[in-house]
Amino acid sequence: MTQMQVDDQGRPEPPAAADEPATLLGFLDFHRATLAWKTAGLGADALRAPHAPSTMTLGGLLKHLALVEDHWFTERLHDRPEPPPWDAVDWDADPDWEWHSAGQDSPDELRTQWQASVERSRAAVDEALADGGLDRLAARPSRDGTRPSLRWILVHMVEEYARHNGHADLLREAVDGETGE
C-alpha cells in the first residue's frame, strides 16, 4: 500500500499512476483541499470581503461549492432530496441565494456546511462506485433528459473546483496578500 503524499499546504497529491477512479478522486480531493487552504484562518470580515468589480467572496465560494457538492452527488447522482439548508430556499426568488446569504453565516458555519457536503459526496461516490462504477448514470436527468455518468460528474467537479480556486487565489491575495499556486 502506497502512502499518501501531501504538499507543503497539506493537500493530498493526486496519484501519479493509479486507476481511473483513484485518479479522478485524487484530483477532486486535491482541489477540495486547495479551497480549504485558501480559506483557512480567515475570520468573518475576510470571508465577506469582495474584490471589485466582483461581489464574489471566499465565504460565498465555500457556500456555493457546498451547494454544488450536494446538487451533483445527492440530488443528481442518487435522486435524493436536497438536504438543509437548500431544501428551504426559494430559488425562484433568489437564484444566487448561496452567494448572497454567505455573509450572514459565521466562518465556522460556512466551513462546517462545506465539510458536511463533501462528506455526503464522498459517501455518495463510494455508493455509486459499488453500484455501476464510473459508468453509472445519474438517477435524476437534466432538463434535456440527459443523464451524465459518474465519470462525467467527477470531471465536472474537478473543473468546478479548479475554476473557483482561481477565484479564491485572487480573493485571498486581495484580503491579506497571501499567495501561492
C-alpha positions in Angstrom: 0.0 0.0 0.0 1.4 3.4 -1.0 1.4 6.2 1.5 -0.5 9.3 0.5 1.8 12.2 -0.2 0.9 15.7 0.9 2.3 19.0 -0.3 3.5 21.9 1.9 0.0 23.2 2.2 -1.3 19.9 3.4 -3.1 19.0 0.2 -3.1 15.3 -0.9 -1.1 14.8 -4.1 -3.2 13.0 -6.8 -1.7 9.6 -7.5 0.8 9.7 -10.4 -0.1 6.2 -11.6 -3.5 4.7 -10.5 -6.7 3.5 -11.9 -9.3 6.0 -13.2 -11.5 6.3 -10.1 -8.4 6.9 -7.9 -7.0 9.4 -10.3 -10.3 11.4 -10.6 -11.0 11.3 -6.9 -7.3 12.3 -6.2 -7.7 15.4 -8.3 -11.0 16.3 -6.8 -9.7 15.9 -3.2 -6.6 18.0 -4.2 -8.9 20.8 -5.3 -11.1 20.5 -2.3 -8.0 20.8 -0.1 -6.9 23.9 -2.1 -10.2 25.6 -1.3 -9.7 24.7 2.4 -6.2 26.1 2.2 -7.3 29.4 0.5 -10.0 30.0 3.2 -8.0 28.7 6.2 -7.5 31.0 9.2 -9.8 33.8 7.9 -12.4 35.4 10.1 -15.9 36.7 9.1 -14.7 40.0 7.7 -12.2 38.4 5.5 -14.7 35.7 4.3 -17.2 38.5 3.5 -14.7 40.8 1.6 -15.4 41.1 -2.1 -12.8 42.3 -4.6 -14.2 44.8 -7.1 -15.6 44.7 -9.6 -17.0 41.3 -8.5 -19.2 40.7 -5.5 -17.8 37.2 -5.1 -16.4 36.4 -1.6 -14.4 33.5 -0.1 -17.4 32.7 2.2 -19.6 32.7 -0.9 -17.3 30.3 -2.6 -17.5 27.9 0.4 -21.3 28.0 0.4 -21.6 27.8 -3.4 -19.3 24.7 -3.5 -21.3 23.1 -0.7 -24.4 23.5 -2.8 -22.7 22.2 -5.9 -21.4 19.1 -4.0 -25.0 18.3 -2.8 -26.5 19.1 -6.2 -24.4 16.7 -8.1 -23.8 13.9 -5.7 -27.0 13.8 -3.6 -29.7 15.2 -6.0 -28.5 14.3 -9.5 -26.4 11.2 -8.9 -28.8 9.5 -6.5 -32.1 11.4 -7.0 -32.3 12.2 -3.3 -33.9 15.3 -1.8 -31.7 18.3 -1.3 -30.5 18.5 2.3 -30.9 21.5 4.5 -30.5 24.4 4.0 -31.0 24.0 0.3 -34.4 22.4 0.7 -35.9 25.6 2.3 -34.6 28.1 -0.2 -36.9 29.9 -2.6 -34.6 29.6 -5.6 -37.0 31.4 -7.9 -36.9 34.5 -5.6 -33.1 34.4 -5.4 -31.2 32.0 -7.8 -27.9 33.1 -6.2 -29.1 32.7 -2.6 -26.0 30.8 -1.5 -23.7 33.7 -2.6 -25.9 36.4 -1.1 -26.6 34.6 2.2 -23.0 33.6 3.0 -22.2 36.9 4.5 -24.7 36.2 7.3 -23.0 32.9 8.2 -20.1 32.6 10.6 -16.8 31.2 9.4 -17.5 28.0 11.4 -20.9 27.6 9.9 -19.6 28.0 6.4 -16.7 25.6 6.9 -18.9 23.0 8.7 -21.6 23.2 6.0 -19.0 22.7 3.2 -17.3 19.8 5.0 -20.7 18.1 5.6 -21.5 18.4 1.9 -18.1 17.0 1.0 -18.6 14.0 3.4 -22.0 13.3 1.9 -20.5 13.5 -1.6 -17.7 11.1 -0.7 -20.3 8.6 0.6 -22.5 9.0 -2.5 -19.5 8.4 -4.8 -18.5 5.3 -2.8 -22.0 4.0 -3.2 -22.1 4.7 -6.9 -18.7 3.1 -7.5 -20.0 0.0 -5.8 -23.2 0.1 -8.0 -22.0 0.5 -11.6 -18.7 2.3 -11.2 -17.7 5.3 -13.3 -20.2 4.3 -16.0 -23.2 4.6 -13.6 -25.6 7.2 -14.8 -27.1 9.9 -12.7 -30.5 8.9 -11.4 -32.0 12.3 -12.0 -31.8 13.5 -15.6 -31.1 17.1 -16.7 -33.9 19.2 -18.1 -33.0 18.0 -21.6 -33.3 14.4 -20.4 -29.5 13.5 -20.4 -28.1 11.5 -17.6 -24.4 12.1 -17.1 -22.2 9.3 -15.9 -20.3 9.4 -12.6 -17.2 9.8 -14.6 -18.6 13.0 -16.2 -19.8 14.3 -12.8 -16.3 13.8 -11.3 -14.6 15.5 -14.2 -17.1 18.4 -13.9 -16.5 18.7 -10.2 -12.7 18.9 -10.8 -13.3 21.7 -13.3 -15.7 23.4 -10.9 -13.2 23.5 -8.1 -10.3 24.4 -10.4 -12.2 27.4 -11.8 -13.3 28.6 -8.4 -9.9 28.0 -6.8 -8.6 30.5 -9.4 -11.1 33.0 -8.0 -10.0 32.0 -4.4 -6.4 32.8 -5.3 -7.3 36.3 -6.3 -9.7 36.9 -3.4 -7.2 35.6 -0.8 -4.4 37.8 -2.2 -6.8 40.8 -2.0 -7.7 40.0 1.6 -4.3 39.6 3.2 -1.7 39.3 0.5 -1.3 35.5 0.8 -0.3 34.0 -2.4 0.5 30.5 -3.7 -0.4 28.3 -6.6 
